[in-house]
């Protein structure tokens, strides 16, 4: 026993000696790093004191320190920043769905302020500002050299006041000015409509209200359509949706998925990685779906799109998304301020990162530009020909169709009206019309398949129709 204790003691002592010998350089190295950090902090303190003492004008110490902190964070990536008391309050207000401004989500690219997306039904959207526009001046004052927060501050002001924004747009030879009147921005997070038995869910942002509102609005739209049995499919319109809260993106994805991974995040440390899976239940009851995206679809919108695309739950239509594949965490640092720090990248269920790449649609569909007007001010849109001998029915003395009942004729006329309505929609929103046509085609194929199955089933008794024939497989 004593031998083992002694051996153990000697082993422990030897281990301690070896460990100390190996750790000594590491400790010295760590001490060197700390000394270097302290030297840099001393440098910051020296510069700070020099500015306070010798700058041409008296400086505000608090503003100076906040600017230094913000400079440190913005040097990391375009989405990390310091949130002063006012900015922090504004951010919390925005996630609750109402705030003041002109209604755009912006980022920074090569020192320029870039519009990620205009928000629906806001002054910016009504003024014609588009995703991808660059804002170079506000009221004639250049934004070059300003931080993103400073540039945004220039666009804020009293509700009802007017500002002039100078826009640089791809395809335009010269910058041009746009006048916008500031207003209270009240976000309508979800808007619904029913088009030709297709339910369209327009989701504009991901804030605290998004999932609950989408669920209730979907139920209303399905009721308007006559029940889920009458619905041919669902269009989830995420165009110009700049994103928002991660938990809401997960909830919206889960709403249409029965199982499987939704998204995963990976930080610098392996233990910080997280993964979210779908729970059973599909609000759409398995109906076919189309997701609409464009260059203004970012962040949370891309999480939803990636999840539904990877699981083959929806056909993605439109143009490539923005490509923001990082996650920011808001961390309070004082009682009334915080930092927004990029803490992880997110990955779609198939393991792909869309950071700086975006999501490619399954079917690329551009939104056509409005037809240009000619010299006389007339647009060049094709004119619809007047009805004149366009069919057999227009011929004098044409035979009537006695094989169609009045009820069948009414149904055919109703279906024709729906098709015409979708055709007219192409002039209003070509991408949406394309999505509706896809779902109509998928629905027609499904109905045709059911009809063929029914025709092939012998109409004997109920037991025969309910039980598969020997040698067949139910899938």
C-alpha positions in Angstrom: 0.0 0.0 0.0 2.8 2.4 1.0 4.5 1.5 -2.2 1.6 2.5 -4.3 1.2 5.7 -2.3 4.8 6.5 -2.7 4.7 5.6 -6.4 1.7 7.8 -6.7 3.5 10.6 -4.8 6.6 10.3 -7.0 4.5 10.2 -10.1 2.6 13.2 -9.1 5.7 15.1 -8.2 7.3 14.2 -11.5 4.2 15.2 -13.3 4.2 18.5 -11.5 7.8 19.1 -12.4 7.2 18.3 -16.1 4.1 20.4 -16.1 5.9 23.3 -14.6 8.7 23.0 -17.1 6.3 23.1 -20.0 4.0 25.8 -18.5 6.8 28.3 -17.8 7.2 29.4 -21.4 3.4 29.6 -21.8 3.1 31.7 -18.7 5.8 34.0 -19.9 4.1 34.2 -23.3 0.8 35.1 -21.8 2.4 37.7 -19.6 4.0 39.1 -22.7 0.6 39.4 -24.4 -0.9 41.1 -21.3 2.0 43.5 -21.2 1.4 44.3 -24.9 -2.4 44.9 -24.2 -1.6 47.1 -21.3 0.8 49.1 -23.5 -1.9 49.6 -26.1 -4.4 50.7 -23.4 -1.8 53.1 -22.1 -1.5 54.4 -25.7 -5.2 54.9 -25.9 -5.2 56.8 -22.5 -2.3 59.0 -23.7 -4.1 59.9 -26.9 -7.3 60.5 -25.1 -5.7 62.9 -22.7 -3.8 64.7 -25.5 -7.1 65.2 -27.4 -8.8 66.5 -24.2 -6.0 68.9 -23.5 -5.0 70.2 -27.0 -7.9 69.8 -29.4 -9.0 73.1 -30.9 -12.4 72.9 -29.2 -13.6 71.5 -25.9 -14.6 67.9 -26.3 -17.3 65.8 -24.6 -15.5 63.0 -22.8 -18.5 60.6 -23.1 -18.9 61.2 -26.8 -15.2 60.8 -27.4 -15.1 57.4 -25.6 -18.3 56.2 -27.3 -16.8 57.1 -30.7 -13.6 55.2 -29.8 -15.6 52.1 -28.8 -17.7 52.3 -32.0 -14.6 52.7 -34.1 -13.2 49.5 -32.6 -16.4 47.6 -33.3 -17.1 48.8 -36.8 -13.5 47.9 -37.8 -14.5 44.2 -37.2 -17.3 43.9 -39.8 -20.2 46.0 -41.1 -22.7 44.7 -38.5 -20.9 45.2 -35.2 -21.4 48.5 -33.5 -21.9 50.4 -30.3 -25.4 51.3 -29.3 -25.6 54.5 -27.3 -28.6 55.0 -25.0 -30.6 56.5 -27.8 -29.6 53.9 -30.4 -30.3 51.1 -27.9 -33.8 52.5 -27.2 -34.4 52.9 -30.9 -33.4 49.3 -31.6 -35.8 48.0 -28.9 -38.6 50.1 -30.3 -38.0 48.8 -33.9 -38.2 45.1 -32.8 -41.6 46.0 -31.3 -42.8 47.2 -34.7 -43.1 51.0 -34.6 -40.5 53.8 -35.0 -39.8 57.1 -36.7 -37.8 57.5 -40.0 -38.2 57.1 -43.7 -38.4 53.3 -43.8 -35.2 51.8 -45.1 -32.8 49.1 -43.9 -29.2 50.1 -44.7 -25.7 48.7 -44.5 -22.3 50.0 -45.5 -20.2 48.9 -48.5 -16.8 50.4 -49.4 -17.6 53.4 -47.2 -20.9 54.0 -48.9 -24.4 53.7 -47.4 -26.2 50.9 -49.3 -29.9 50.3 -49.1 -30.6 46.7 -48.2 -34.3 47.1 -48.7 -37.1 49.7 -48.4 -39.8 48.8 -46.1 -43.3 48.3 -47.5 -45.7 51.2 -47.4 -43.2 53.7 -46.0 -42.0 57.1 -47.4 -38.9 55.5 -48.8 -40.8 52.8 -50.7 -43.3 55.3 -52.0 -40.5 57.6 -53.1 -39.1 54.8 -55.3 -35.9 54.0 -53.3 -34.8 50.5 -54.2 -32.7 47.7 -52.8 -29.1 48.1 -54.0 -29.3 51.9 -54.2 -26.3 53.8 -52.7 -27.0 57.0 -50.6 -24.2 59.5 -51.2 -25.6 62.7 -49.7 -28.4 63.8 -47.3 -29.6 67.4 -47.8 -26.5 68.0 -49.9 -24.1 66.8 -47.2 -21.8 64.0 -48.2 -21.9 60.7 -46.1 -18.4 59.7 -47.1 -16.2 59.1 -44.1 -19.1 58.8 -41.7 -19.9 55.6 -39.7 -23.1 53.9 -40.5 -24.7 55.2 -37.3 -23.6 58.7 -38.1 -25.1 58.4 -41.6 -28.4 57.1 -40.2 -28.5 59.9 -37.7 -28.4 62.4 -40.6 -31.6 60.8 -42.0 -33.4 61.1 -38.7 -35.5 64.2 -37.8 -38.9 65.5 -36.8 -41.9 63.6 -38.3 -43.3 65.6 -41.2 -40.0 67.2 -42.1 -38.6 66.8 -45.6 -35.1 65.6 -46.6 -33.4 65.2 -49.9 -31.4 62.0 -50.5 -28.9 61.7 -53.3 -29.1 58.2 -54.9 -26.5 56.4 -56.9 -28.2 53.6 -58.8 -26.7 50.9 -61.1 -27.8 51.5 -64.6 -28.2 55.3 -64.1 -25.5 57.5 -65.6 -25.7 60.2 -62.9 -26.7 60.4 -59.3 -30.2 61.9 -58.7 -32.1 63.4 -55.8 -35.2 62.0 -54.1 -37.3 64.0 -51.7 -38.7 62.1 -48.8 -40.9 63.2 -45.9 -40.1 61.6 -42.5 -43.0 59.7 -40.9 -43.8 57.3 -38.1 -43.0 53.9 -39.5 -45.6 51.4 -38.4 -44.6 48.0 -39.7 -47.3 45.7 -41.1 -45.4 42.6 -40.5 -47.7 40.3 -42.5 -50.1 41.1 -45.3 -52.2 38.4 -47.0 -54.3 38.0 -50.2 -55.9 35.2 -52.0 -55.2 34.9 -55.7 -56.8 32.1 -57.8 -57.0 29.8 -54.7 -53.4 30.7 -53.8 -52.7 32.2 -50.4 -50.0 34.9 -50.6 -48.2 35.7 -47.3 -46.2 38.9 -47.6 -43.8 39.0 -44.6 -42.0 42.3 -44.4 -39.8 41.9 -41.3 -39.0 39.5 -38.4 -39.9 41.2 -35.2 -41.6 40.1 -32.0 -45.0 39.9 -33.7 -44.1 38.0 -36.9 -44.9 34.4 -36.2 -48.1 35.0 -34.3 -49.3 37.5 -36.9 -48.5 35.2 -39.8 -50.3 32.3 -38.1 -53.5 34.3 -37.5 -53.4 35.9 -41.0 -52.9 32.6 -42.7 -55.9 31.2 -40.9 -58.0 34.1 -42.1 -56.8 33.8 -45.7 -57.5 30.0 -45.7 -61.0 30.7 -44.4 -61.5 33.3 -47.2 -60.4 30.7 -49.8 -63.0 28.3 -48.5 -60.8 26.0 -46.4 -57.5 24.4 -46.9 -59.0 21.9 -49.3 -59.7 24.7 -51.7 -56.2 26.2 -51.4 -53.8 25.2 -54.3 -50.7 26.4 -52.5 -49.0 29.1 -50.5 -46.6 31.9 -51.7 -44.3 33.1 -48.9 -43.2 36.5 -50.2 -39.9 37.5 -48.5 -38.8 40.1 -51.1 -37.1 43.2 -49.6 -37.4 41.6 -46.1 -34.2 42.8 -44.3 -34.5 40.2 -41.6 -34.6 40.6 -37.8 -34.9 38.3 -34.9 -33.4 34.8 -35.2 -36.0 33.1 -33.0 -38.8 34.5 -35.3 -37.0 33.1 -38.4 -36.8 29.7 -36.7 -40.5 29.9 -35.7 -41.6 30.8 -39.3 -39.5 28.0 -40.7 -40.9 25.5 -38.2 -44.4 26.5 -39.2 -44.0 24.8 -42.5 -41.7 21.9 -41.6 -42.6 18.7 -39.9 -39.1 17.6 -38.9 -35.4 18.1 -39.6 -32.9 20.8 -38.9 -33.9 24.4 -39.5 -30.6 26.2 -38.9 -27.3 25.9 -37.0 -24.9 28.5 -35.7 -21.2 28.2 -35.1 -19.2 30.6 -33.1 -15.5 30.8 -32.4 -15.8 28.3 -29.6 -17.1 24.8 -30.4 -19.3 24.8 -27.2 -21.1 27.9 -28.5 -22.5 26.1 -31.5 -26.3 25.6 -31.5 -28.8 23.8 -33.7 -32.5 24.1 -34.0 -34.9 21.4 -35.3 -38.4 21.5 -36.5 -41.3 20.1 -34.4 -44.2 18.1 -35.9 -46.9 20.2 -37.5 -47.3 22.1 -40.7 -49.6 25.1 -40.9 -49.9 24.6 -44.6 -50.9 20.9 -44.2 -48.4 19.9 -46.9 -49.7 22.2 -49.6 -47.0 23.1 -52.2 -45.2 26.3 -51.5 -43.2 29.0 -53.4 -40.8 31.4 -51.6 -40.2 34.7 -53.4 -36.8 36.4 -52.7 -34.7 39.2 -54.2 -31.6 41.2 -53.4 -33.3 42.9 -50.5 -34.0 39.5 -48.8 -31.4 39.3 -46.0 -30.5 37.6 -42.7 -33.6 36.0 -41.1 -35.3 35.9 -44.6 -32.4 33.8 -45.9 -32.6 31.5 -42.9 -36.3 30.7 -43.7 -35.6 30.4 -47.4 -32.5 28.1 -46.9 -34.5 25.8 -44.6 -37.4 25.4 -46.9 -35.2 25.1 -50.0 -32.9 22.4 -48.4 -35.8 20.3 -47.2 -37.4 20.6 -50.7 -40.5 22.1 -49.0 -40.7 25.1 -51.3 -39.7 26.2 -54.8 -37.6 29.3 -54.5 -38.3 31.9 -57.2 -36.9 35.4 -57.9 -33.3 36.7 -57.8 -30.3 36.0 -55.6 -30.7 37.1 -51.9 -28.5 39.6 -50.1 -26.0 37.2 -48.5 -25.9 38.1 -44.8 -24.9 34.8 -43.1 -23.8 36.1 -39.7 -25.6 36.4 -36.3 -25.3 39.4 -34.1 -25.8 39.4 -30.3 -26.9 42.5 -28.5 -25.0 42.7 -25.2 -25.9 45.4 -22.6 -22.7 47.0 -21.3 -24.2 49.6 -19.1 -27.7 50.3 -17.7 -28.7 52.1 -20.9 -26.2 51.1 -23.7 -25.1 48.0 -25.4 -22.9 46.6 -28.2 -24.1 44.7 -31.2 -21.4 42.1 -31.8 -21.1 39.4 -34.5 -20.8 36.2 -32.6 -21.5 33.4 -35.0 -22.2 32.3 -38.6 -25.3 30.5 -39.4 -25.6 27.4 -41.7 -28.6 26.0 -43.6 -29.7 22.4 -43.0 -27.4 21.1 -45.7 -24.5 22.8 -44.0 -24.0 25.7 -46.4 -23.0 29.2 -45.4 -24.6 31.9 -47.5 -22.3 34.6 -46.1 -21.4 37.0 -49.0 -22.9 34.5 -51.4 -26.6 34.7 -50.9 -29.2 32.1 -51.8 -29.7 31.3 -55.5 -33.3 30.7 -56.4 -34.4 27.4 -58.0 -35.9 29.5 -60.8 -34.5 32.9 -61.6 -37.2 35.4 -62.4 -36.4 39.0 -62.9 -39.0 41.7 -62.2 -39.4 43.5 -65.6 -38.8 47.2 -65.6 -41.9 49.4 -66.5 -42.1 50.1 -70.2 -40.4 53.3 -71.3 -42.6 56.1 -72.6 -42.1 57.2 -76.2 -41.7 60.8 -77.4 -45.4 61.4 -77.3 -45.7 60.2 -73.7 -47.4 56.9 -74.6 -46.0 53.8 -73.0 -44.8 51.0 -75.2 -46.8 48.3 -73.5 -48.5 45.9 -76.0 -52.2 46.9 -76.4 -54.9 44.3 -76.0 -56.7 43.6 -79.3 -60.4 44.3 -79.4 -62.7 41.3 -79.5 -63.6 40.7 -83.2 -64.0 37.2 -84.5 -61.6 35.7 -82.0 -63.4 32.4 -81.7 -66.1 30.1 -83.2 -68.6 31.6 -80.8 -68.2 34.9 -82.5 -69.4 33.5 -85.9 -73.0 34.3 -86.8 -75.2 31.2 -86.6 -72.6 29.1 -84.7 -73.9 25.9 -83.1 -74.5 25.9 -79.4 -72.6 23.5 -77.1 -75.4 21.2 -75.8 -72.9 19.0 -73.9 -72.3 21.6 -71.2 -74.8 22.2 -68.4 -75.5 25.7 -67.1 -73.6 24.9 -63.9 -70.6 23.6 -65.8 -70.7 26.7 -68.0 -70.7 28.9 -64.9 -67.8 27.0 -63.4 -65.8 27.4 -66.7 -66.6 31.1 -66.8 -65.4 31.4 -63.1 -62.2 29.6 -63.9 -61.6 31.8 -66.9 -62.0 34.9 -64.8 -59.4 33.5 -62.3 -56.9 32.9 -65.2 -57.5 36.4 -66.6 -56.9 37.8 -63.1 -53.6 36.1 -62.8 -52.7 37.3 -66.3 -53.4 40.9 -65.2 -51.3 40.3 -62.1 -48.3 40.0 -64.4 -48.5 43.7 -65.2 -48.7 44.5 -61.5 -46.1 42.0 -60.1 -44.6 39.6 -62.6 -42.6 37.6 -60.0 -45.7 37.0 -57.9 -47.8 36.0 -60.9 -45.1 33.5 -61.9 -45.2 32.0 -58.4 -49.0 31.7 -58.5 -48.8 30.0 -62.0 -46.3 27.5 -60.6 -48.6 26.5 -57.7 -51.6 26.3 -60.1 -49.6 23.9 -62.3 -48.5 21.8 -59.3 -52.1 21.7 -58.1 -53.4 20.7 -61.6 -50.8 17.8 -61.7 -51.9 16.6 -58.2 -55.6 16.7 -59.2 -54.9 14.9 -62.4 -52.9 12.2 -60.6 -55.8 11.7 -58.2 -58.3 11.5 -61.1 -56.2 8.9 -62.8 -55.9 6.9 -59.6 -59.7 7.0 -59.1 -60.3 6.0 -62.7 -58.0 3.0 -62.4 -59.7 1.8 -59.2 -62.5 -0.8 -59.7 -65.8 0.6 -58.3 -66.8 -2.6 -56.4 -67.4 -2.2 -52.7 -65.9 0.0 -50.1 -63.6 -2.7 -48.8 -62.1 -3.1 -52.3 -61.5 0.7 -52.7 -60.0 1.1 -49.3 -57.6 -1.8 -49.4 -54.6 -1.9 -51.8 -54.5 -4.7 -54.3 -52.0 -7.5 -53.7 -48.6 -6.7 -55.0 -49.0 -2.9 -54.9 -47.1 -0.5 -52.6 -48.5 2.6 -50.9 -46.1 5.5 -50.9 
